[in-house]
């Protein structure tokens, strides 16, 4: 049976029973004496390999002939440190031991993969297209090569050849496995409400905010009329950013000088790669931002966060986004999507009834409490994996 996923994602994964037989053999030998390579142990949750520096894996049996396989390849798990964080339990079946598994995900160790087994097949959550390798094929043995590698290492260390031959027989290995406990967790009864996903990195926090902001809409507010600030900005763009067709586009985002993520340490306007737009252009944009706010009543409606100026042969269009992340803002990494410190200061200046619903996230300690699971779900257009079973 193969693991669900895009082509080349993972080598075929054996059934839980086959995995158990191989690893339990090594766990039995490890309990007698530490092995030169590939030590395993059994605890109340199941079988686990030792962390050898680059990762580990574990197998837990679940009531009803089901199982959960989980672990990490610290060198090659493409699922690690994604923005926003990848929810490895998204789409998980109701029978998962949710409370126990959520505690594992929330623990001090990173996870790069979680698979579940039921009805003769492995399943997992969907991955973004960039996550080609989650590390399962490197960490989880597809056959008994690890057992043979241990026997070879013991032989090279001078162990008795006859004892090793006996230990390697199917009968001796079966006896060793029978001496290992077979813990089994009770099945769960469905995903708990309010589940959170670890979100420790600043760019992941920004990415979570960006997801919520993408789903929001712009509130009604007085439309800014043409102003001298807008005219001066357009004139500067025509003079300094001309194009052969007489058209061009500028997209910019505001970053507050007090924002810890703002490396420029002053109020600036950034492009979609997060780069400063320069002294003159930033001053023109700042004047436009303040002029627009003044025309709408100051802090009552707030100041815009993103702006786009399109200059065409037929005229000029200026789009402003005060309450949401507009589709035309095409930043691809968390640090240039949204700036938590900037958003917090802007929302605190507005009356509570003028703040969008996503602003509540700014009052949560998401880097420590985790992000709401629904904000870490994979958008349909990025669904590159097979459906979770």
N, C-alpha and C positions, 0 to 999 in steps of 0.2 A: 504494500500500500504506500502511496506517495503522499507527501505533505501538500496540502492545498497551496497554490502560489503560482506566480508567473514562471514561464520556462526558465530553467537554469537556477531557480531559487534554492532548491534543496535537493540533496540526494535522497533516494527512497528511504523512508523511515520504516523500520520494522514495527510489528505490533508491540503493544506494551508487554506482552508475555515474553516475547523474544528479547526485548531490551532488559527485562527483569532477570531472565536467566543469565545473560552475560554479566550484568552489573552485580547481581547477587553473588555470583561466583567470586568475583573480586572482593566484594564486601566481606564474605566469609574468610577469605585468605587475609584480608587487611586486619580483621579482628584478631587473628592469630599473631601476626607480626607485620609491621609496616612494610609495604612492598616498595621496590625500587622505582616503580612508575605506576600511575593509574590506581590510586587508592580510592576506595568507596566505603560508605558507611550506611547503616540503616538506623533511622530514628522513628519517632512516632508518626512522622508524615510520609515516610517512604525511603527510597534509595536516593543517595546523592553522591556525586563524585567530589573529590577534593578540588579546591580552587588551586590551580597550578600556576597562577599568575596571569594567564590570559583568558580564564573563564572556567565555567563549570556547568553541569546540568543535573537535573533531578527528575525523578519519576514518582508520582503519587497515585495510588489506586483510589478509586472512588466507588462507592456502593453501586451495584448494578452492572458490574463488568466494565466500568468506565475508568478513565485515567486522565491525568494532566501531566504534561511534559513541559518543563520550563528551565530556563538558564540564560547564559550570556556568553558570547565570544567577544571579549573586550577589545580585540584587535580588528574584528571584521563585521560586527553586527551593525548593519546600516540603519537599524531601527532605533539606535541610541541617539539621544540629544537632538531629536527632530523638533522643528518649530512649525506649529505648536507641538507639544509632546504627543507621541503616538500612544493611544489607548490600546494596550495589548489584550484587554478583555472585552473590547467592543464587539457586540454581536455574540457573546458567549452564551451557551445554552443554559436553561434554567437550572439544570442539575449540578452545575459547577458548585464546589464548596465555596461560595462567594465570600463569606466573611473571612475564612482562613486565607483564601487566595488574595483577597484585597490587602490583607495584612502583609503577605509576602511581597506584593507589588510596592506597598508603601514602606517596606523595610529599608535597611541601610545599603543593601546591595542592588545594583542596577540589574534589570532584566532586559534581554534582547529578544526573547521569544517566549511565547506561551502557546502550547498546542493542547487540544482536548480530543480524546478518543471515545467514540461511541458508535455502535452499530457497524463495527468493522472498518471505520475510516477515521483519519485524522482531520481535524479542522483547526482553523485559526482565524484571527481577525483579518480584515483587509489591510493591505499596505499601500502607501503611496508608490508611484512608479519609480521613484529614486531608490527605494529600499529593495535592492536586487538580492542581497544576501543578509539574512538575519542571524547567521552564525550557527544554525542548528546542524548543518551538514558537517561542520568542522568539529563540533563539540560532541555530538551524539553518534556512537558507533553503529554502523549499518550491519556489522557482522561481529564475529568473535575475535577480531584482530587484536583488541586490547588484551584479551586473555592470553593469546599466543605471544604478544609482546612482553607480558609480565613473565611468562614461563621462560622466554629467551633471556630476559634480563636476569632472572634468578640463576639460570644456568651459567651466564657469564660471570655472576658473582660467586660462583663456586658451589652452588647448592647440589645436593646429591642427585645424580642423573636419574637413578631408578625411582626416587621419590617424586621427581618432577614428571616422569613418564606416567606414574600411577595417578598423580594429582590431575594430570591433563586428560584422563579418560572420561568418557561420558558418565560412567557410573559414579566416579569420585566427585565429579562436578555436580551431579544431581544430588548426591548426599550432602555436599557443602551447601547447596541452595536450600535444601529442606531444613537445614539447621538455622537458617536466617528467618526472622519473623516476616510476616506479610501484612503490615499495617494497612488499614483501609479507612478512609474518611467517609462519613455519611454524606449522602448527596444533599445539595442545597435545594432551596425552594424558590429561586428566582433572584435576579439582580436587585441589590438593595437600592432604595431611593437615595438620591443625593450623593452618589458615589463620586469620588475625586480621583484625579490622575496626578502623579507626582510632576511637579513643574519647577524644578530648582534653579534653572538658568534664566538670567534676565531676558534673553532673546525669546525664550519659550513663553515667559509671562507676556511679553509684547505680542507674541504670536497669538496667544489666547485672547487678548484684548482685541486684536485685529479680526479674529473670527466673529466675535460678538458685534463689533462695529460694522462689519460687512453686512450683517443681517439687519441692521437698524435702518431707519428712514430719517430723512431730514424733516425737522419740525417746521411748522409755518412761522414765518417772521417777516418783518417789513423788508421788501426788496430794496437793495441799495441802488440808487440812481447813479448816473454817470458823475464822476467827481474829478477834481483836478488831480488827485492822487492816481486814479486809474488812467487818466490821459497821460500823465508823466511816465507811468510804467510802460504803457504801450509805445510811447515815443522812444523810450530807451531800448525796448526790445526791437523795434524796427531799425534802430540805428546800430545796435550791437549784435543782433542775432538775425541778420537778413538771410533769406533763402532765395534761390533762383526763381522760384514761382511766386515770390512775394508773400509767402505764408510761413507759419511756424507755430510751435506749441511750447509753452513752459508749464511744467507741473512742479509745485513746491509744497513743502510741509513746514509748519512752524515747530521749532524746538525751543523750549524755555531754558533760559540760562541756568536755572537751579536744578534742572533735571540731571540726576546722576548719570544717565546714559548719554548726555550731550557732552561730547569730548571738547567742544569749543568753549564751554563755560560762559557763554553769553547768549542772549536771544539771537537766534539765527533762523534762516530758512534753508532747507536741505532738498536735494534732488532725490530721485527714487533709489539711488545707491547709497544715500546717507551722506553725501558730500555737500559742503558749504557752497553756496551760490555766489559768494563774493560780496565785498563791501557795498558797492553801489546798488546792486540788485537787491540785496537784503534790506537796505534802507528804503528803497522804493516799495518793496513788499510790506515792510513794517508800517509805512505811511498809509498804504491801502488798507491794511488790516484795521488800523485805528480809525481811519475815516469811515469804513464800513460799520464798525461798532458804534461810533458816534451817531451815524445816521439812523441806527436802529434803536438808540436809547441807551448806549453804554453797555454796562454789564448785564442788563436785563435779559438780553437774548444771547449774550456771549460773543466771543470772537471766533472767526473761522479757524480751522485747523489745517485745511488743505485748500489749495487754489490751483486752477488751471486757466491759462490764458491762451486762447487760440486766435491767431491772426491769419485771416484769409483774404482772398481777393475781394470778397463781398462784405468784409467787415470784421469786427472783433467780438469774440464771445468770452466771457469771464464766468467760470463756474466756481462756486465756493461750497465747502463742506464743513458745517459746524458740528454736526451730531452723528455723523457716520463716516465710514471709510469708503470713499466712492470707488466705483469700478474702474475709473480711469487712473487711479493711483496704483501703479503696477510694481511696487516694491516686492521683492521675492524673499526677503529674509526679515526676521522679527525686528531687528534693530532699526529698520527703515520703514516698517509698517506703522508702528505706533510707539509712542514714548510715554510710559506710565507716569513719570514725574510731570511731564507737560500736561497730560490729560488731567491729572489730579489737581494741579493748580488752576487750570481753566475751569473745571467743574466746580471747584470750591468758590470761584468768583460768581457763579451763577446762582440765582434763587433755586431751591430744590425742585420746584415744579418745572423749571426750564432745563433740567438735566435728563439726558436720555437714559433708558432703562439699564444699559450696560454700565453706567457710571457706578452702580453698586459694587461692581467688581473691584473698583479702586479702593474700597473700604475693607476688602478682604486681604488677608496676608497669604495670597496665592502661592508665592514661592515656598511657604512653609506648610500651608494647609492643603495644597494641591488645587488643580483647576477642575471646574465642573466637567464631568465626563462628556456631556453633550457638546462641549466646545472643542473636544479633541477628536471628534468623529471625522472620518475621512470624507471630504466632499465627493459627491457622485462622479464628477468629471475626472477625479484623480484615482478612481477605483481601478487599480491595476491587478489586484489579486483575485483569486476565485472566491465566490461567496463563502462565508464562514458556515460550517456545518453545525 
